[in-house]
């Protein structure tokens, strides 16, 4: 039977004194019904995982005793998903699946065609919610590297600040090419793949021509995802899958 997994962020990580608090203690005691003597898994989101025994419990606190420590290597490529926020709960799904696929950074985008518009305090509240979804996805799938969820930003702002060697923007324009063609054009087919990539996915209705032009002016190559127009969440999952395969061999 798989052991229950709990998250303890790296700043609070001390192998000699591992203590779950807050939501994680609640989840451990009240949801999963764990008790003293049970074996559980704790991870810190930066590659370290421990098998531990519950030593003591109190209201809002679970003290763990480390039994076995293991390290998960950092993904061989750092992939940033810049996703235009879709309507409804589709962003939650995208974050879950992106986490499972090993993305390192999720940058929500507020594009001209984004239905959901956020500002002020809503930006940080939504970021915190999405970060928690990423953590929960790591707990469920066994991922030990928690992706960073950034504060939502405009398309041009993201494109301007990206410094990754490979920059892609999903597009349905005639200039869009498949990923193998883009990589071959870089002259890297016989060498190691780029160690970092930014991948921009548009909202329903795609990016506007102006946004695509902005991204291209900052070095983003139009990426074709095939002849069928995909829903935003499908496009994100597909694009991450092919990019991960080419850059990380998985």
N, C-alpha and C positions, 0 to 999 in steps of 0.2 A: 504494500500500500504506500502510495506517494506521501511524503511528509509535507505538512503545511508549511508554506513559505511566508516570511514576514520581512518587511523592509525597515532597515535602520540606517539613515543617511550617514555618509562618510564622516561629516563633522562630529557625529555622536558615536562613532565606532571605536570601541576599545575592547579588544579580545579578552582582557582580564575583567571587564565589567560591562557585559552586554545587557542592556535593559530596554525592553520595549515599553513605550508610553503612548499616551494619546490614542489616536485611531487604531494603531497597530495592536496595542494592548487590548482594546475593546474587541477588535476582530479576533484576536487570539482566544480571549476568555469567553466572550459573550456570543460570538458568531460560530467559531470553530469548536468551542467547548473544550479547549485544551486544559490540561491540569498538570500539577507538579509531577515530574517523572516522565512526562511525554517528551519524545524527540521531535524537534522541528528544525527547519532551515531558516537562517537569517542571512540577508545579503545587503551590501552597502551601496549598490548601484554603480560602483566603479570597479567591478570585476571580482571582488572577494565574497566568498560564500562560506558559511560555517554550518556544520551540523551541531546542534546544541541540545542540551537537556534543560527542561524547565526546572529551575532550582527553587524558585519561590514566586508566589503570586500575591498581589494586593490590589486594591481598587485602583485601576488606571496604571498598573505597573506589572511587568513580567520580567523576572531576573533569569538570565540564561547562563548556563555553564558550557563553555566551548569544548567540543569533543574532537572535531575534525575540521581542518581549514583547507579550502581549495581555492585556486585562482583561475579565473576565466580570462584568456588573452583578450586584449582590445581588438575589435574588428579590424581586419587588414586595410579597410578603406573607410574613411569617415564620410558618410553620405548625409547631406542635408536635404530634407524635403520641405520645400516652400510651397505650401498648399493654400490656394484661395479658399476661404471659409465657405463651405456649402450650406444650404439651408437645412433646417431640422437637426437631427442627431447624426447626420452623416459624418461630421467632423470627428465625433467620438469613435466611429467605426474606423475611420482612416488612421487615427492615432493608435488604436489597438493593433491594427494590421501592420502599420509602419514599425511599431515597436517589435512585433514578432519577426519582422523581416530584417531587423538589425540596424535601423536608421539611428544616427547619432544625434541629429538635431531636427526638430520640427519647428518651422517658422510659419505660423499662420499669416496669410496675406489678405488684406482688404483691397480688393480690386474694384474697378469701376462697375463691374457687373455682379459683385457680391451682394446677395440679397440681405444678409445679416450685416448690419452696420454697428460698430462698437466705438465707444470713446470714453474718455475719463476713467472712472473707477471700474467701469465694465471691462475694460481691457485686462486689468490685473486679475479681476475675479475670474474671468473666462480662462486666462492663462493658468491660474492655480487649479481650476477644475480639470483642464486638459492635462496638466502635469500629473495630477492624481490618477487620471485614466491611464497614463503611460506607466505609472508605478504599478497599478493593479494588473496591467497586461504583463509586466515583467514577472509579477508574482505567479500568475497563472501559467505562463509558457516556459518558465525556467530561464528567462533572460537575466543575466547578472549585470548588464550595462544599461542603466536607465537613460533614455534620451532626454536631452534638454529641450523643453518647450519654451519658445521665446514669446515675448509680447507681440501681439498682432501688429503688422506694419504695412505700409503701402508697397505696391509692386516696385516702383522706382527706387524706394529706399533700400529694399532688399537687394535688388540688382546692383545698385551702386556699391554696397558694402561687401559683396561677395568677393572672396579672394581665392576660391578653390580653383585648381588647375583645369578641372572639367566643369563646364557650366552648360546646363541643358534647360530648354523650355519646351514643354509639350505643345505642339502646334498642329493645326490642320492646313497650314499654308502650303503652297506648291514647293516652297524651298525646304520644307522639312524632310529630313533623312532619317533612316533607321540608325540605331546606335552603333552597329558594327561599321557602317559606312563613315559615321562621324569619327570613330576611333581610328579607322584606317587613314582618314584624311589627315589626322594628327601625326601620322608616321610612327605610330606606337604599336603596330600589329605584331612586331617581333620583339618588343621590349616589355618591361613591366607596365601594367596599367596604372593610371593615375591613382594616387593614394587618397584623394578627396574629390567629392563632386557635389555640386548644388543642382537640384532638380526642381523646376518650377512647374506646378500643375494648376491649370485655370479653373474657374467656376463653371457652372452650367452656362452654356453660351460662349465659353472660352474667353481668353483675354481679348481686350480690344486691340485693333491694329496699332493704336498709339502705344499701348503697354508692351506689345510684342516688339515694336520698334525700339522702345526704351531698353528692354532687356537685351536686344541684339547689339545695341550701341555699347553695352557694358560687357560684351563678349559671350553672351548666351547663344548657343547654337539651337536652331529649331529642330525638335526631335519628333519624328513620326512614330505614332503608336499603332500604325496599320490603317487600312481603308475604312474601318467601321468607327463611327463616332461613339466614344465611350462615355459613360457617366463619370462624373468627377472622381468618385470613390474607386471605381473600376480602373480608371486611368492611373490613379496614384499607386494602387497595388501592382498593376501590370508594369508600370515604369520602374518602380522600386525593385521588382523581381528581376527584370532584365539588366538593370544597372548593377544590382548586387551580384548577379551571375557573372557579368563581365569584369567587375572590379574586385570581387571577393571570392570568385570561384564557387559560389553556392547558389 
